[in-house]
């Protein structure tokens, strides 16, 4: 059977490696229709070794290329991404199920922004060290040096964007990369590699291997890998970080969250509801930073919920390529089953109240004329109310369109409860009092926070989790620091080595 996309293979030495894979492929699935998109050929261990050797060969030349020249090449790649925005967005929509209205305006656009940001940053001296005067005849200078061959392990919810979040600072700093996309959403990987090559990135600087967790484990534990950047769930991240630590590798871990969206008593209700919806239903709730614990003052609970139910009518599932669609399916059958289990658990075991949605088949599917979506991984956006902190749906990351509404009486109470989680990825508040907003934000244990908005992570903003939600940051100036190592040099100009062994 002919599939919509050609097979995906490893990519190294500046080209596709069609003979470098295991004999048995698996298939990438369109989650909107549950139909195959392409055959994906897992990369065998000898070919992974070859990809890493390709990166090792490329490192000396690429790391010594002047930063301004690396920047010019990466800027060309960003231009190619923008020129092919709609084509790449269509691929992302087919692979992830996200509506084209989202992928065409967010995924490629923001990935290209990050690439441009880091290219500009290194071109303008972002890799410069510092000079420190110790005394008239001695001084210290520091340099920032690339790490070597780095591994990027991607996630399935923002495939090309996350690939760019990892590769942009990595390559800008002078490193080379071996990148493994999620096995659920791999279609972007070789397209990005080809764009880098067309822009002038030398062979071996950006390489791709395909496969599941076994391929990722082999890459991240390889002795030639200097750093591992991983995005995914906490349990996997702990294993990756643990194995990397055994090899004294640098790591960046962007993991999960169970973030608090706090509506303060004076908040504008319309704005607060819009924020809570953005924090729960954008990308069908498949966002690490989702604010799934929505804390609402008891005094405005009824007003908030009435406005929320009214606005839920604007969440529109349907043809993922249609301009009116803003809500897609879940990414896979496995994830669909997981989210449905949580929704049913919330009803039957937690005894939370379903304010909107539920586990039933979405109504629009029954009336949809086209049969192609009938087998897709579609769920209803769901809101639970009358929730309590000990409920499973409140404690555990669902990673789907499931909101839990909790009430509170005092600010001290809500801050304490918001922080009562082993995770600390994101948090946000909605209020008309900006001074008070800053006071509350300062008390929240999270690495990414917002005031009167939710979800935006521009290239200039460093983002990373606290506690079990991660290690290190991505993006911003600090994001570049994560891809270099420091060297300090003390220079003594007096011409005499001090010694304690001189004659008395």
Residue, then its C-alpha position, 0 to 999 in steps of 0.5 A: x500500500x502506498x503511504x502519504x509520506x516516503x520512509x524515514x531513515x537515519x541521516x548522517x554524513x550529510x545524507x539519508x542512510x537508507x541501508x543503515x536501518x534495522x530490517x523491520x520498520x514501524x509506522x507513523x500514524x495519523x492520530x486524526x484518522x488512525x491511518x498510517x503515514x510512513x514507514x519508519x526504519x529504526x537505526x541499528x547500533x552499528x549505524x548509530x555508531x556511524x552517526x556519532x562518528x560522523x558528528x565527531x569528524x565534523x566537530x573540529x571544523x565546525x567548532x573552529x568556524x567563526x561564530x559569525x559564519x555559523x550564524x550566517x548559516x543558521x540564519x539561512x536555515x531559519x529563512x528556509x524554515x519560514x519559506x516552507x512554513x505551510x508545507x512543514x506545518x502540514x506534516x506536523x498536523x498529520x503527524x501530531x493531529x494538531x490543527x493546521x491553524x496551530x501548527x502553521x502559526x506556532x510550531x515552525x514559526x517559533x522554532x525559526x524564532x529560536x534559530x534566529x535568536x541563537x544565531x544572532x546571539x553568537x554573532x553579537x558576542x554571546x560566546x564571549x568570556x570575561x576579563x577580571x583584574x586581580x592586581x596590577x600584574x595579574x589578571x584572569x580571563x574566561x572562555x566559553x568552549x563547545x562541549x563536543x558531540x551532543x544528543x538531543x532526544x525529542x518529544x512528540x507534542x511539539x516535534x520540530x519546535x523542540x528539535x529546534x530548541x535543542x539544535x539551535x543553541x547546540x549548533x550555534x555554540x559550535x557543537x554537533x548533534x545526534x538527534x532522535x525524534x519521538x517514535x510517535x512523531x518522526x516525520x519532521x526529523x529528516x526534513x529538518x536535517x535536509x534544511x540544515x544541509x541546504x543552508x550550508x551546515x556541513x555534513x555530520x553537524x546535525x544527524x538523525x537516528x530513528x527508533x524507540x526508547x532502546x535507540x535513545x538509551x544507546x545514544x545517551x549512554x554512548x561514551x562519545x556523547x558529551x551532553x544529553x538534552x531530553x524532553x519528556x515525562x519525569x520517569x524517563x527523564x530520571x533514567x536518562x539523567x541517571x545514566x548520563x550522570x554515570x558518564x559525567x555528561x552534561x544534561x538538560x532535562x525538560x520534564x513534566x508538570x502539574x502546574x497551578x493556575x491561580x485566579x485571584x479574587x479581583x481577577x477579570x472573569x473573562x480574562x481568567x477563563x480565557x487563561x484557564x482554557x489556554x492553560x488546559x485545551x491548547x494542543x488538546x492539553x498535550x503541553x508540559x506547562x499546562x495549568x491543570x490545577x485551576x484554583x478559584x476563590x470560593x466567592x467567585x466559583x459559580x461566576x467563573x464556572x458559568x463563564x467557562x461553560x459558556x466559552x467551552x462552546x468555542x473549543x471546536x474539533x473537526x477537520x484538522x486542516x479546516x480554518x475553524x478547527x482549533x482542537x485536535x485528537x490525542x497523539x496516539x492510541x496508547x495516549x488516548x487510552x491513558x487519558x480516558x482512564x484518567x477521566x473515568x477514574x475522576x468520575x468513578x473513583x475520585x467522585x469529582x463532578x463533570x462540569x463539561x465533557x466526559x469519556x463519551x465519544x464526541x458528538x461531532x463525530x456522530x454527525x460528521x459526514x466524512x468517515x475518515x475521522x471515526x477511528x481517530x483518537x478524539x476525546x472531549x475537552x473535559x472539566x472537573x469541578x468540586x475537586x480536592x487535592x488528594x484526587x488522582x486527577x489533581x495529583x498526577x500529570x494527565x497530559x490531556x484536555x482535562x481541567x480540575x477546578x479547586x476552590x480556596x479561601x486565603x492566599x496563604x492557603x492557595x500558595x501552600x497547596x499550589x506548591x504541594x507537589x513534587x513537580x515545579x514546572x509552571x505556574x500563573x496568576x490572574x489579577x488586576x493588581x500587578x504588585x500583588x501578582x508579583x508577590x504571589x509569583x515570588x512564593x510559587x515553586x515553579x521555574x516558568x511563571x506568567x501573570x495574566x497570560x499563559x503558555x507563551x515561551x518566546x526565544x528570549x525567555x529562559x524556561x526550565x523546571x524546578x524540583x522533579x520537573x527538570x534540570x537546566x533551562x532552554x532558550x534565552x541567554x542562559x539557554x546558550x550557556x547550557x551548551x558550553x563549558x567554561x575555562x578560566x585562565x590566570x595570567x601572571x605578568x610579574x615574570x616570577x613564579x611564587x613559591x613556598x620552597x625558596x631559600x630562607 
